[in-house]
Amino acid sequence: MSQFQAKHVVQLLALFSCIVINVGCNNSKDSSSPPIRFSIDGDQLTGEEESQGSDVASEESEGTQTDNVDANATSTEIDATEIDDKSFVETPAGKGPWIFAEQLPWEMSQVQYINGQPAGFTHTIVTPPALSASNRITIKRTDSMEFVRAGHKTRIKTVLETMESYDGRLQEMTETTSNGTSLVKTTGSLTRGELRLVTTLGTSVKQQVVNLDYQAWGAMGIQAILMQSVMVPGERRSAKVYLPQLRAVVDVKLIASEPELTPMLDGTRVELVPVEVTMIYSADNGIRSKNWINAKGEIEKTVALTGLNHVAYRTSRDVVQRMQDQYRLEESNAFTLTLDGDFPTEPAKEVMYLAVATGIEDLLTSGGNQLIQAVTSRRAAVTVTALAADQFPAEEPSKDFKPFLEPSKFVQSNHPTVDRLATEWTGSASKPLQIALALNKAVFDNLGTVEPFSPRFDSAAEVASRLTGNCNEHAVLLAALLRNRAIPARIASGLMVDREKPSQLTIHLWTEAWLDDHWLPLDSTTGKLTDVGYIKFLDSALTSQNPLEAITPVADALANMTIGVSTVN
């Protein structure tokens, strides 16, 4: 049994925050290793594995592979003499605010790539003090990364919460690191220049005292320095930064260069100022990275120049939320619910379900062929009727159909492949209803076997190219095809009775098309309209970059919900 120190686990999380990683870290791939287990060795957090090596980035991870990841990520040894230059101007904390109250809350989201594959995310939010008279701010940073070991995925998540002064000095901190089976918690408070830390893992408790330089920066580190006063080309700065993951203060050097057009994750090039950052923790610990900043000093992109082939891109909150939702759904694996009572084995005209859950009326949706009637605050009768396409009742039209007609990040109705398929699959159909039914059947006929439900959610363009997928992909492709034919379309989500196992409800997505005066529910996994075996929770135009917002409310409700068949007509 071998051990690797925090430099192999916790410092990898630090890397996600543009902080530090050991340049001697073993990056070899070893698929024979089991998931990591945490322990406390002396004053440090350690991980244990069966054999040497760590495969940090998931080879199974999905997402757009960047074509410029390797551009600047050449491994370089750190030589302290290279940066021991008197031309660096000291930039201590405590000499003025790096952020002001009117800028709060301030957020930054980053997606992390290792070896060209998405490996995790970082989300940071800075909020104002609870008391307006206080001169402290609260910082919460969440880092999440993924390991694949012996075919098993292990996600390591670190949440760091600190209370600091506006001028960047640390006052209190709490850090938790978990991998699903182990939880390590460290708390710390500053007293007379000493940061007193207590780390707990199970029944093990370790204490440590770190001498925290009065001029050392806290959790925001490099980002705070760059925002306090934006660097200009040719400028050189030095500072001290406390790194919670290493329980130490490190020396930092920053060098700004001339602006350059910088390749970003979406393929665009943006003019940003590059700042090379070098940190030295000890003779053999450190990192050199290149960071590109905007006019506000905010970091838009980071490339590690030592250690792993790591790139971090600033992104939207929706992208990070999508990753969080996907991780959470995969870990819970709660995609089904037992259906009480007897679901009809023969086609039925109407089924009434009794649903029980806290806030049940807020969870389910009335409209079309579904009626929700509250019985109590926790109970509701859900009546679902099987209707033909021309039997659906008129509904109040949307005030704005634009979101249901325009292309979006995941519903690329204007994509060339989508356009080609829409033309081919529409055939001779000319009326909106005929077109909708033709496209619904075409998706069913051409996508083959429906894959089992999972939180994976590829875009319509991706599905159109490969013509395979689960109910998510069927629904999003049909929505794109309908919009391409100028028919408003949205995604509906809820539960569907498993016809092979009628005592079970499964999370399911389908598509709704606006035809004349109502929404018509189309399930392209069957090529038919929805029937009495569907219970709708919500609908979405999928305009954001997080399509899982159409799934997570359903999955979250399953843990505390019961549904049973009440009556059958």
C-alpha positions, 0 to 999 in steps of 0.5 A: 500500500503506497501513499501520496501526499496532498500534492497528489490530491488536494493540490490538484483541486488547488490547481483548479483555482489557479493556485499550485500543484507539485511539479514532480506529481506522477501523471502516469495512467494506471487503470489498476488503481481503486478509488482514492481513500483519504486519511490524515498523516501528521498534519496533512491530508493524504490519499491511499491507492493500491498502486502508483499513478493517478489518472486525473481526467476522466477518459469517459468525460463528455464535452467539447474537446479543445483544440488549443489546450496544448498550445502553451502547456509545455512542462517547465521546471521551476527555478527560484533564481529566475524570479529573484529579481529586484524589479518586482513591486511588492503588492501586499494585502491590507493596502486597500480593497480589491473589491467594493460593496457595490460590486457584490455579489461577484461570481466567477465560473470556470470549466477545467480541462485536463489533457483536452477533456473536461475534468471538473469545474470551479465556482466562486461567489463573493457576497457582502457581510451579513451586517452592513457595518461589517468590513468583512466579505464572505467567499465561497469557492467550490472545486469539483474534479473527476478521477477514473480508476479501474473503470470507476469514477471518483469525484473529489469536491472541495468547498472553501468558505472564508471570511475576509476583509475587503483588502484581502486578508483572511480572518476565518475559514472552513474547508471540506473535501469529500469523495463520496465516501470520505469527508475531511473538514478543516476549520481555522481562525486568525489570532495574533498572526496565527491561523489555528487549524483543526482538521477532522476525518472521522474520529481522527483530529489534527491541529496545526498552526500557520504563521500568517503574514499580515500582508498575505492574501487570502482565498482569492489570491491571484484574482484579488491582486489582479482586480485590485489594480489591473496589470499593464504590459511590462508590469511586474509584481510580487506578493504572498498568498495563503494556500488553504490546500497546502496550509502554507503561505507561498511567494508569488511573482506576476509578469504582464505582457503585451495583449494578444488574441486569445483562443477561447472555449467557444472558438472565438479569439478575444484580446486579453492581457497575458500574465505569467504567474510563478509560485514557489512553495519549496525547492521542489514544489511550485507552478508556473501558469499563464493567465489571460485577464480582461479590462477588469483584471478578471481571469478569463483563461488559465494554462498550466505551464508546469505539471499537468496539461491543464486549461481553465476557461471562464464560462457561464453559471449555467454551464457549471450548474449543468455539470453540478446537476449531472454529477448529482444525478449520476451519484443519486442514480434515482431515476425511477419510482415505484407505482402503487396499484395496478396500471391497466394492461389494456389501453385505457381512456383515463387514469387517475393517480394519487400523488403525495409529496410536500408542495405537490401542486407546485411539482405537477402541471395542469394543461392539455390532457392532464388535470391536477386537483388538490386534495390536501396540501400534500395530496393531489389527484392527477387525471390523465386522459388519452386524446387523439391529435384533434381532441386536445382542448384549447389553451391560453397561448404564450405571450411570447413564442420567440423562445419556442421558435428560435435556435438555442445552445441545445436546440440548434434548429438552424444547424445544417444537419438538422435542416437537412433531416427536417426537409427529408423527414417532412416528406409531402406533409404540408400542414403543421399537424401533418408535419409534427406527426411525420417528424415524430415518427421519423425520429422514432424510425431513424434513431433506433433503440432507445438508450436507458435514461441518464443525465447525459444531454447532448444537443440536437446537432450532435444527435442529428449527426449520430442518430442515437440517444436516450429520451433526452436526445429524442426530445431535443432533436424533435424540438429542433426539427419542429422549430426548423419547420416554424412550429413552436416546440418545447421539452416536457419532463415528468414520469412515464410508466415502464410498459415492461415493468408497469409497477415502475415509473421512470423519468422521461422527456418528450416534446410538445408542439404548438398547433393552432390553439394547444400544445400537442405532446409527442413522444419520439421514443414511441413515435406516438402521442403521450397517453395515460402512462405519462405524468407531466411535471414541467416544460422548458424552451431550453434557452439556457446552457443547462438543459438539466434544469428540465430534469433535476426538479423531477429527480429531486421530487422522487425521494419524497414522493409516492404515486399510486393508481386510483381509478381507471376508465 
